[in-house]
Amino acid sequence: MLYFNSIGEAEEVFKALSTPMRIRIMELISENDNMSMNDLAETLGLTNSAISMHVSKLEAAGLIAIQTASGKRGIMKVVRPIHERLIVDMTNPEGGIAANSCYTDSIAVGHYTSADVHPTCGLSTASNLIGDLDNPKVFSYPERFTADILWIGYGSVTYNLPNRLRPGQQLTELRISFEIGSECPEFNDDYPSDIYFELNGKQLGKWISPGDFGNRRGMLSPIWWPEKLNQYGLLKTLIINSAGTFMDGTYKLSNVTINDLSIDYNSDINFTFSVPEDTANCGGLTLYGETFGDYSQNIITKMYYKET
């Protein structure tokens, strides 16, 4: 989900979608996730250079990703959409302020501050597994700071989020974006998991992950990554503002508002993902970093604020 707090914030995406041909490209790749640049050129009756130009505009706007894959005629470039939906909030009264006043940070999945981990579990960098599979002790190894994917059967992982607020700045909205899925031994696309979110000890709500996806390779997964392990997740955005806590801007998780969290420039911000052992759908969780899965990003935080 690609969520914008105002029309102005979505300007670059609107520009990228300003021509019917790019809209048609988005329609085609949404209907078929295995279309190459050559397929698009042939289907639309365009030259390769024309397709490259349109695709580069969509890629620059963060709407599509290009993956190299083996084809019948050698290497081909597969074009896939990054987001399932696009939302522009036109009713947010603070949209104009928030769009211009924002601190953004990227947190690697291995940069957690504490973890309560139970198998199946593991960590990996882009080049190798860290320690043994299903050994919770590896989550304390110093190499974990270079991890770009982690998975747990149940338990919790906590991150200390950067707080860049200064005196006189009031937090109006917090967004936390991440690629996430369930954790099943090997993989299972139909494997629901109750994943809970907590910030500074306050429960924000629960989201049910539909599965541990592995029916195809992740767009970014390293060549050496075993096909039977987790391949990709869903890109989700947790949003906390004056109206409550939402997943992807539309599904309300709870009535906890940004004011309820009482965050100021002195506050620690500790954010926890958890899957309790006794929850109804104890299906674990997997977090993907920028070199695994389908989305080239770490955990992204956006702190919108206003001057007081």
TIFIDREN-120261 format. One record per residue (C-alpha): residue in three letters; x, y, z. Coordinates in steps of 0.1 Angstrom, whole numbers, plus 5000, padded with zeros to 4 digits. Layout:
REM TIFIDREN-120261
ATOM   tidren     px     py     pz
ATOM      ala      X      Y      Z
...
REM end
This chain:
REM TIFIDREN-120261
ATOM   tidren     px     py     pz
ATOM      met   5000   5000   5000
ATOM      leu   5013   5034   4990
ATOM      tyr   4997   5060   5014
ATOM      phe   5000   5098   5010
ATOM      asn   4989   5123   5036
ATOM      ser   4979   5149   5010
ATOM      ile   4975   5156   4973
ATOM      gly   5008   5175   4973
ATOM      glu   5027   5146   4988
ATOM      ala   5015   5124   4959
ATOM      glu   5026   5148   4932
ATOM      glu   5053   5126   4917
ATOM      val   5030   5096   4914
ATOM      phe   5004   5117   4897
ATOM      lys   5030   5129   4872
ATOM      ala   5041   5093   4866
ATOM      leu   5005   5082   4859
ATOM      ser   4997   5113   4838
ATOM      thr   4997   5094   4805
ATOM      pro   4973   5066   4794
ATOM      met   5002   5044   4783
ATOM      arg   5017   5042   4818
ATOM      ile   4983   5035   4832
ATOM      arg   4979   5007   4807
ATOM      ile   5014   4993   4817
ATOM      met   5003   4993   4854
ATOM      glu   4971   4974   4844
ATOM      leu   4990   4948   4824
ATOM      ile   5016   4941   4850
ATOM      ser   4989   4939   4877
ATOM      glu   4970   4913   4857
ATOM      asn   5002   4893   4850
ATOM      asp   5032   4894   4874
ATOM      asn   5055   4878   4849
ATOM      met   5055   4903   4821
ATOM      ser   5089   4913   4807
ATOM      met   5099   4946   4790
ATOM      asn   5098   4928   4757
ATOM      asp   5063   4914   4765
ATOM      leu   5051   4950   4772
ATOM      ala   5066   4964   4740
ATOM      glu   5050   4936   4719
ATOM      thr   5016   4939   4736
ATOM      leu   5014   4977   4734
ATOM      gly   5031   4980   4699
ATOM      leu   5059   5002   4712
ATOM      thr   5096   5002   4706
ATOM      asn   5119   4989   4734
ATOM      ser   5132   5025   4739
ATOM      ala   5097   5038   4744
ATOM      ile   5089   5011   4769
ATOM      ser   5121   5018   4788
ATOM      met   5112   5055   4790
ATOM      his   5077   5048   4804
ATOM      val   5090   5021   4828
ATOM      ser   5117   5043   4841
ATOM      lys   5092   5070   4850
ATOM      leu   5071   5045   4869
ATOM      glu   5101   5031   4887
ATOM      ala   5113   5066   4897
ATOM      ala   5079   5072   4913
ATOM      gly   5082   5040   4933
ATOM      leu   5053   5022   4916
ATOM      ile   5071   4993   4900
ATOM      ala   5102   4971   4904
ATOM      ile   5123   4954   4877
ATOM      gln   5137   4920   4883
ATOM      thr   5162   4901   4862
ATOM      ala   5151   4865   4854
ATOM      ser   5160   4837   4830
ATOM      gly   5138   4834   4799
ATOM      lys   5136   4813   4767
ATOM      arg   5159   4838   4749
ATOM      gly   5183   4844   4778
ATOM      ile   5180   4871   4805
ATOM      met   5148   4891   4806
ATOM      lys   5137   4921   4827
ATOM      val   5104   4913   4845
ATOM      val   5083   4943   4855
ATOM      arg   5061   4940   4886
ATOM      pro   5039   4964   4906
ATOM      ile   5052   4972   4941
ATOM      his   5019   4982   4957
ATOM      glu   4985   4966   4958
ATOM      arg   4967   4999   4963
ATOM      leu   4973   5037   4963
ATOM      ile   4956   5059   4989
ATOM      val   4957   5097   4990
ATOM      asp   4942   5112   5021
ATOM      met   4922   5143   5010
ATOM      thr   4904   5147   5043
ATOM      asn   4933   5150   5067
ATOM      pro   4931   5186   5081
ATOM      glu   4968   5185   5089
ATOM      gly   4978   5171   5055
ATOM      gly   4995   5202   5043
ATOM      ile   5016   5206   5075
ATOM      ala   5025   5170   5077
ATOM      ala   5035   5168   5041
ATOM      asn   5062   5195   5046
ATOM      ser   5073   5185   5081
ATOM      cys   5085   5150   5084
ATOM      tyr   5115   5130   5097
ATOM      thr   5122   5098   5079
ATOM      asp   5145   5069   5090
ATOM      ser   5154   5035   5077
ATOM      ile   5160   5007   5103
ATOM      ala   5176   4975   5093
ATOM      val   5157   4944   5105
ATOM      gly   5188   4932   5124
ATOM      his   5189   4964   5145
ATOM      tyr   5164   4953   5171
ATOM      thr   5171   4961   5208
ATOM      ser   5155   4930   5223
ATOM      ala   5141   4897   5211
ATOM      asp   5121   4869   5227
ATOM      val   5125   4842   5200
ATOM      his   5112   4807   5196
ATOM      pro   5116   4782   5167
ATOM      thr   5112   4780   5139
ATOM      cys   5136   4810   5137
ATOM      gly   5166   4824   5120
ATOM      leu   5186   4853   5107
ATOM      ser   5204   4859   5074
ATOM      thr   5225   4885   5057
ATOM      ala   5223   4890   5019
ATOM      ser   5253   4866   5015
ATOM      asn   5249   4840   5043
ATOM      leu   5228   4825   5071
ATOM      ile   5238   4837   5106
ATOM      gly   5246   4806   5128
ATOM      asp   5223   4777   5129
ATOM      leu   5186   4775   5118
ATOM      asp   5161   4773   5147
ATOM      asn   5187   4783   5173
ATOM      pro   5174   4813   5193
ATOM      lys   5209   4821   5205
ATOM      val   5219   4834   5171
ATOM      phe   5197   4864   5178
ATOM      ser   5223   4876   5203
ATOM      tyr   5253   4873   5179
ATOM      pro   5269   4906   5168
ATOM      glu   5265   4896   5132
ATOM      arg   5228   4902   5136
ATOM      phe   5233   4939   5129
ATOM      thr   5240   4929   5093
ATOM      ala   5209   4907   5090
ATOM      asp   5184   4916   5063
ATOM      ile   5157   4890   5071
ATOM      leu   5145   4874   5103
ATOM      trp   5118   4850   5112
ATOM      ile   5104   4836   5144
ATOM      gly   5078   4809   5152
ATOM      tyr   5064   4830   5181
ATOM      gly   5077   4856   5205
ATOM      ser   5086   4892   5200
ATOM      val   5111   4916   5184
ATOM      thr   5115   4952   5196
ATOM      tyr   5131   4982   5179
ATOM      asn   5141   5016   5194
ATOM      leu   5129   5040   5168
ATOM      pro   5148   5073   5162
ATOM      asn   5132   5103   5178
ATOM      arg   5144   5134   5159
ATOM      leu   5118   5158   5174
ATOM      arg   5131   5190   5188
ATOM      pro   5117   5213   5215
ATOM      gly   5086   5230   5201
ATOM      gln   5077   5203   5177
ATOM      gln   5045   5182   5183
ATOM      leu   5041   5148   5167
ATOM      thr   5009   5146   5147
ATOM      glu   5013   5113   5129
ATOM      leu   5036   5083   5130
ATOM      arg   5039   5058   5101
ATOM      ile   5059   5026   5103
ATOM      ser   5063   5007   5070
ATOM      phe   5076   4971   5067
ATOM      glu   5075   4940   5045
ATOM      ile   5061   4912   5066
ATOM      gly   5046   4877   5065
ATOM      ser   5039   4846   5086
ATOM      glu   5065   4820   5094
ATOM      cys   5058   4784   5085
ATOM      pro   5084   4756   5084
ATOM      glu   5095   4758   5047
ATOM      phe   5065   4779   5035
ATOM      asn   5027   4779   5032
ATOM      asp   5008   4806   5014
ATOM      asp   4977   4798   5035
ATOM      tyr   4991   4801   5070
ATOM      pro   4974   4829   5091
ATOM      ser   4992   4845   5119
ATOM      asp   4981   4871   5145
ATOM      ile   5007   4897   5146
ATOM      tyr   5004   4923   5174
ATOM      phe   5019   4958   5175
ATOM      glu   5029   4977   5207
ATOM      leu   5045   5010   5212
ATOM      asn   5060   5021   5246
ATOM      gly   5040   4994   5263
ATOM      lys   5007   5004   5248
ATOM      gln   4989   4978   5226
ATOM      leu   4981   4993   5192
ATOM      gly   4962   4963   5178
ATOM      lys   4965   4931   5158
ATOM      trp   4968   4924   5121
ATOM      ile   4963   4888   5107
ATOM      ser   4990   4879   5081
ATOM      pro   4975   4856   5055
ATOM      gly   5005   4834   5049
ATOM      asp   5042   4827   5046
ATOM      phe   5046   4832   5009
ATOM      gly   5069   4810   4988
ATOM      asn   5050   4801   4956
ATOM      arg   5077   4820   4937
ATOM      arg   5110   4835   4944
ATOM      gly   5111   4869   4960
ATOM      met   5119   4896   4935
ATOM      leu   5150   4906   4956
ATOM      ser   5159   4873   4972
ATOM      pro   5196   4864   4966
ATOM      ile   5204   4837   4941
ATOM      trp   5217   4814   4968
ATOM      trp   5186   4817   4990
ATOM      pro   5169   4782   4992
ATOM      glu   5136   4780   4974
ATOM      lys   5119   4762   5003
ATOM      leu   5124   4791   5027
ATOM      asn   5104   4823   5030
ATOM      gln   5104   4843   4997
ATOM      tyr   5084   4875   5001
ATOM      gly   5059   4893   5023
ATOM      leu   5033   4920   5021
ATOM      leu   5042   4957   5023
ATOM      lys   5022   4971   5052
ATOM      thr   5020   5006   5067
ATOM      leu   5010   5011   5103
ATOM      ile   4996   5047   5108
ATOM      ile   4989   5063   5141
ATOM      asn   4973   5098   5140
ATOM      ser   4946   5118   5158
ATOM      ala   4918   5095   5146
ATOM      gly   4934   5062   5159
ATOM      thr   4956   5034   5147
ATOM      phe   4952   5021   5112
ATOM      met   4967   4995   5089
ATOM      asp   4973   5009   5054
ATOM      gly   4952   5040   5062
ATOM      thr   4919   5022   5058
ATOM      tyr   4916   4993   5083
ATOM      lys   4913   5005   5119
ATOM      leu   4932   4984   5144
ATOM      ser   4924   5004   5175
ATOM      asn   4913   5037   5190
ATOM      val   4948   5045   5202
ATOM      thr   4957   5080   5190
ATOM      ile   4990   5098   5186
ATOM      asn   4981   5119   5216
ATOM      asp   4976   5088   5237
ATOM      leu   5012   5079   5232
ATOM      ser   5024   5111   5248
ATOM      ile   5056   5113   5227
ATOM      asp   5077   5144   5229
ATOM      tyr   5113   5153   5220
ATOM      asn   5126   5135   5252
ATOM      ser   5107   5103   5246
ATOM      asp   5121   5068   5238
ATOM      ile   5101   5051   5211
ATOM      asn   5101   5014   5215
ATOM      phe   5081   4995   5189
ATOM      thr   5074   4958   5192
ATOM      phe   5062   4931   5167
ATOM      ser   5049   4900   5186
ATOM      val   5031   4867   5180
ATOM      pro   5020   4853   5214
ATOM      glu   5022   4815   5218
ATOM      asp   4986   4814   5230
ATOM      thr   4970   4835   5203
ATOM      ala   4943   4819   5180
ATOM      asn   4966   4820   5149
ATOM      cys   5001   4814   5161
ATOM      gly   5018   4815   5127
ATOM      gly   5050   4834   5135
ATOM      leu   5063   4863   5116
ATOM      thr   5090   4872   5090
ATOM      leu   5105   4906   5085
ATOM      tyr   5122   4914   5052
ATOM      gly   5149   4940   5046
ATOM      glu   5160   4957   5015
ATOM      thr   5178   4927   4999
ATOM      phe   5151   4901   5005
ATOM      gly   5114   4898   4994
ATOM      asp   5097   4920   4969
ATOM      tyr   5103   4955   4983
ATOM      ser   5137   4972   4985
ATOM      gln   5133   4988   5019
ATOM      asn   5141   4983   5055
ATOM      ile   5116   4992   5083
ATOM      ile   5108   5028   5074
ATOM      thr   5096   5053   5100
ATOM      lys   5080   5087   5092
ATOM      met   5074   5112   5120
ATOM      tyr   5051   5140   5109
ATOM      tyr   5050   5170   5132
ATOM      lys   5040   5207   5135
ATOM      glu   5056   5236   5152
ATOM      thr   5039   5248   5184
REM end
